[in-house]
Each structure stands twice: as structure tokens, then as C-alpha cells.
Amino acid sequence: MPAVLYLHGFNSSSQSAKARETAAWLAAHAPDIAFHCPTLPYAPAAALALAGELIGRLPPDTLLIGSSLGGYYATTLAERHDRRAVLINPAVRPFALLTDHLGPQHNPYTGEDYTLTTQHLAELKAAYIARPDPRRYWLVLGSADETLNWREAALHFAGCRQTVFNGDDHRLQRWPECLAALPAWLRGEQHLAVRP
């Protein structure tokens, strides 16, 4: 059975809105595609290890979907495991972005309290992919992202399939408009476009 592995963002969980939208759409329209969305550990090395172990148990054509920090993880894992990925407003250099967030953190989804440390930033930097292979990515961006600079992602993933929703935000309200194209992207059909 083909599969989708969804990787959520910073201080989020498997219950994020886009994860639930994706799971519901697949259940209704593509029930032959299994959906997996683990709640990732806050430590980047542990999160990548957990997701990598799961990839090893899933079919070789498993599609990765990553949102925000999950998009960064999806990029690392797609390159390590030769997978295709959909990246939703992905963080490009979270090890730099999160320097302003060092210290106590609270995950509102899980209720977990923890401390973001320089060791976590080092783990993120160690996972950086300087030259992602554009053939494996579909980049989905909101031009009014209040958290990340969408142009940075568009440049970093130059040459890949890109959908930019004009005026959409970091939450990416229009993500459901992309869902119908997921099965084709999973099968490697790159010619289908989603127009904003």
C-alpha cells in the first residue's frame, strides 16, 4: 500500500490542522494510501531518527509532506532516503531562525515543556541540505507568510515545482486545494499543476 508520511512543524503535533486536513482527504478520496503522522520529539536529532526509522518500514515510494520545521526535516530525509516530498512553507535555515527562541518552550498541542538549547541548533545545522535535488520536491508557499520569508524557500528550491498562493499565510489556508494532486505527485507525475 502506498503511504504518506506527514512531518509537523515547531511546537506542533500530529493533530495540526494541515495534518488533519490531509488525513481526512486521503481517507475520503484515496483510501488506498496509508497516512502516517507521528508526533515528533522536540530534539531535532531524535525527530529525524524517529522519522527515518519509520521511513525504513514504509514502502520505497512513500511521499513525505513537511510543514515549516517539518519541511526542513522532510528535505533532509528525502535526500537521505531518496524520496519525493511536498514542502509547505518550509524552514530553510531553522538553526539561524530559532536563535531568538532559545530557552523555555511550551508545546500547546502536547502540553510538553522543554528547553530549546544550542545543542538543538547544532543538530539542525548538521542536517542542512545545501543543494536539494529539485526533481524530488513540490514547494507550496504563502506569499504573506508571517513567520518565514517565502522568497528564501523559493530561491533555495529553485528549479522544483512551486505553487505560491498570493496573500496566504504560514498556516496556509489554501492547502486543501493541493490535496487532489497528492496521489499523482506520489506516483511521480510531475506535469500536474495547481494554480493559485
Wavefront OBJ file of the C-alpha trace (Angstrom):
o trace
v 0.000 0.000 0.000
v 1.444 3.437 -0.905
v 1.957 5.798 2.004
v 2.252 9.438 3.014
v 4.417 10.483 5.954
v 3.491 13.929 7.300
v 6.041 15.814 9.422
v 4.629 18.665 11.503
v 6.305 21.916 12.453
v 7.900 23.520 15.508
v 5.844 23.173 18.714
v 3.126 21.350 16.819
v 1.973 17.718 16.739
v 0.165 15.067 14.748
v -3.028 16.999 15.492
v -2.048 20.077 13.469
v -4.765 21.448 11.203
v -2.985 20.652 7.917
v -2.188 17.125 9.088
v -5.833 16.527 9.933
v -6.966 18.027 6.616
v -4.570 15.737 4.753
v -5.626 12.639 6.676
v -9.319 13.371 6.131
v -8.890 13.983 2.395
v -6.902 10.791 1.870
v -9.414 8.741 3.861
v -12.266 10.087 1.739
v -10.656 10.200 -1.717
v -7.598 7.918 -1.710
v -8.179 5.218 0.926
v -5.516 3.035 -0.707
v -2.855 5.499 0.550
v -1.873 4.976 4.185
v -1.359 8.142 6.240
v 1.273 8.399 8.968
v 1.895 11.436 11.152
v 3.945 10.813 14.287
v 4.264 13.449 16.986
v 7.954 14.254 16.684
v 10.321 14.738 19.624
v 11.408 18.334 20.207
v 15.095 17.415 19.819
v 15.962 17.547 16.094
v 18.278 14.529 16.099
v 15.619 12.436 17.820
v 12.911 13.702 15.454
v 14.993 12.786 12.400
v 15.859 9.397 13.871
v 12.201 8.583 14.570
v 11.065 9.674 11.115
v 13.979 7.894 9.439
v 13.144 4.657 11.247
v 9.535 4.942 10.115
v 10.622 5.572 6.501
v 12.647 2.383 6.667
v 9.477 0.409 7.445
v 7.295 2.100 4.820
v 7.151 1.420 1.049
v 10.007 2.823 -1.061
v 7.640 5.217 -2.866
v 6.407 6.802 0.379
v 5.701 10.509 -0.095
v 6.957 12.912 2.564
v 4.997 16.040 3.443
v 6.627 18.560 5.728
v 5.304 21.841 7.108
v 7.594 24.618 8.399
v 10.277 22.880 10.515
v 8.787 19.609 9.267
v 9.632 20.814 5.753
v 13.261 21.115 6.818
v 13.155 17.574 8.201
v 11.426 16.322 5.048
v 14.204 17.805 2.916
v 16.913 16.080 4.944
v 15.064 12.760 4.874
v 14.147 12.978 1.193
v 17.824 13.346 0.316
v 18.976 10.645 2.738
v 16.356 8.092 1.694
v 15.752 9.008 -1.968
v 12.124 10.060 -1.529
v 9.823 12.694 -3.040
v 8.426 15.426 -0.819
v 5.870 18.202 -0.621
v 7.173 21.136 1.406
v 4.634 23.555 2.915
v 6.182 26.913 3.872
v 9.393 25.088 4.826
v 12.050 26.474 7.136
v 15.284 26.750 5.149
v 17.766 27.655 7.910
v 15.969 26.966 11.212
v 19.259 26.810 13.084
v 19.543 30.560 12.444
v 15.841 31.391 12.766
v 15.430 29.730 16.161
v 18.324 31.514 17.871
v 15.779 34.058 19.113
v 13.757 31.250 20.718
v 16.460 29.659 22.870
v 15.266 28.861 26.358
v 11.979 27.593 27.808
v 9.355 26.368 25.353
v 5.803 25.084 25.673
v 4.109 22.926 23.041
v 0.413 23.881 23.139
v -0.617 20.719 21.290
v 1.110 18.204 23.575
v 1.369 20.251 26.756
v 5.085 19.465 26.890
v 7.514 21.940 28.459
v 11.164 21.806 27.439
v 14.217 23.975 26.859
v 15.496 24.804 23.373
v 19.301 24.732 23.548
v 22.304 25.499 21.378
v 22.773 21.728 21.074
v 19.411 21.548 19.304
v 20.513 24.280 16.902
v 23.719 22.341 16.218
v 21.643 19.237 15.443
v 19.586 21.263 12.989
v 22.668 22.700 11.307
v 24.150 19.216 10.930
v 21.047 18.202 8.942
v 21.248 21.115 6.489
v 20.954 20.258 2.782
v 22.777 22.967 0.833
v 21.756 21.771 -2.634
v 18.446 19.884 -2.599
v 17.662 17.962 -5.773
v 14.808 19.962 -7.362
v 13.412 16.878 -9.107
v 12.092 15.449 -5.865
v 10.250 18.492 -4.410
v 6.939 20.277 -4.732
v 7.145 23.567 -2.862
v 3.887 25.133 -1.620
v 4.177 28.667 -0.286
v 2.055 31.525 1.016
v 3.273 34.943 -0.070
v 2.059 36.545 3.177
v 3.810 34.070 5.487
v 4.253 35.987 8.739
v 6.812 33.518 10.141
v 9.154 32.683 7.263
v 10.366 34.527 4.168
v 8.757 32.625 1.298
v 11.292 34.020 -1.186
v 14.128 32.320 0.690
v 12.476 28.945 0.159
v 11.659 29.724 -3.478
v 15.327 30.502 -4.102
v 16.713 27.569 -2.114
v 14.489 25.140 -4.040
v 14.894 26.851 -7.420
v 14.015 24.559 -10.296
v 11.491 22.454 -8.411
v 7.736 22.527 -8.867
v 6.429 25.553 -6.963
v 2.939 26.740 -6.059
v 2.692 30.181 -4.480
v -0.654 31.244 -3.031
v -0.770 35.024 -3.185
v -1.728 36.536 0.172
v -1.823 33.254 2.086
v -0.103 32.948 5.464
v 2.095 30.493 7.376
v -0.914 28.349 8.281
v -1.553 28.101 4.506
v -5.335 28.247 4.477
v -5.427 27.087 0.857
v -3.538 23.838 1.470
v -6.713 21.784 0.856
v -6.634 22.975 -2.769
v -3.423 20.980 -3.239
v -4.691 17.699 -1.840
v -6.267 16.379 -5.039
v -2.834 16.432 -6.705
v -1.101 14.386 -3.989
v -1.755 10.908 -5.442
v -0.306 11.937 -8.817
v 2.734 13.505 -7.151
v 3.220 10.328 -5.126
v 3.192 8.328 -8.368
v 5.816 10.613 -9.908
v 3.559 12.506 -12.292
v 5.095 15.985 -12.245
v 3.112 17.627 -15.012
v 0.009 18.385 -12.962
v -0.076 21.980 -11.744
v -2.089 23.632 -9.010
v -2.732 27.228 -9.974
v -3.215 29.852 -7.242
l 1 2 3 4 5 6 7 8 9 10 11 12 13 14 15 16 17 18 19 20 21 22 23 24 25 26 27 28 29 30 31 32 33 34 35 36 37 38 39 40 41 42 43 44 45 46 47 48 49 50 51 52 53 54 55 56 57 58 59 60 61 62 63 64 65 66 67 68 69 70 71 72 73 74 75 76 77 78 79 80 81 82 83 84 85 86 87 88 89 90 91 92 93 94 95 96 97 98 99 100 101 102 103 104 105 106 107 108 109 110 111 112 113 114 115 116 117 118 119 120 121 122 123 124 125 126 127 128 129 130 131 132 133 134 135 136 137 138 139 140 141 142 143 144 145 146 147 148 149 150 151 152 153 154 155 156 157 158 159 160 161 162 163 164 165 166 167 168 169 170 171 172 173 174 175 176 177 178 179 180 181 182 183 184 185 186 187 188 189 190 191 192 193 194 195 196
